[in-house]
Amino acid sequence: MTAIHFEHLKGKTCVITGGGGILGASMAEALAEAGINLAILDINPEAASTLASRIAAEYNVKAIGIAANVLDKKSLEDAKKLVNQEFGTIDFLINGAGGNSPKATTKAEELTPKMEGIWENTFYGLEMDGFHQVFDLNFIGTLLPTMVFTTDMIEAGKGGVINISSMNAFRPLTKIPAYSAAKSAINNFTQWLAVHLGKTGIRVNAIAPGFFLTNQNRFLLTDESTGELTPRGHKIIASTPMGKFGNPEDISGTLLFLLSDLSEFITGVVVPVDGGYSAYGGV
């Protein structure tokens, strides 16, 4: 039996999109601690470069920050050229870019017969530009980087892709139809691509985080003025058997396992990291 360790990951190269965010930065640190060289992509070049500089200094790996738009294929192709120049072949891809927006969020959790005069607060009042913004960022922003950054893996006959799904893909939450739909699409795409690439040596899996406080959902879960949980935040904690929000570092073990040779016969799965949320029926 192969010894259980991550030593074989040292010196590999990983591209991570959305690396400047809270979860993205945490994943990048976990990868660096395992000795993986990093190309950190983010639409915010300052966030990507600052994180890359810190990681390179703290973990003794190569790390660069690159400005890239996951909805612009040319931007991603330009980024790939830089990665190849700096590191050579790309071994792994983490599709971490994503997020939600108030523009794609209903104010009301559900429509009732007495709400006829304020339907703009419901599904019927959603503006399509906001819906497209969130859906495209999460789903198309996963599809396009996968098209661009996995070609090296095809040639090498080995590689790993990790998509970031969500609890919304299993149990769609009220108020956020675009985000829920996009994350469900990521689950399906993960399975589809795992089959499509099954004989190439590339494994495709996903991680479905439960509830973590991030810049994208803080407005829904906490009161901006007091910092206290909103009623929605209290509902989530009450529905999470472990009784707390996740810490970004809670994803690290699953991430490294799915990239490593320890999971070499695992592809097409979506792993919940959710404190038991997906297992709880409410009673």
PyMOL commands that set and color helices and strands:
alter all, ss='L'
color gray80, all
select helices_A, chain A and resi 7-9+22-33+45-59+73-87+102-104+113-121+123-125+128-149+151-156+167-169+177-196+218-221+231-238+248-259+261-263+277-279
alter helices_A, ss='H'
color red, helices_A
select strands_A, chain A and resi 13-17+37-42+63-67+92-95+159-164+202-209+270-273
alter strands_A, ss='S'
color yellow, strands_A
deselect
rebuild
show_as cartoon
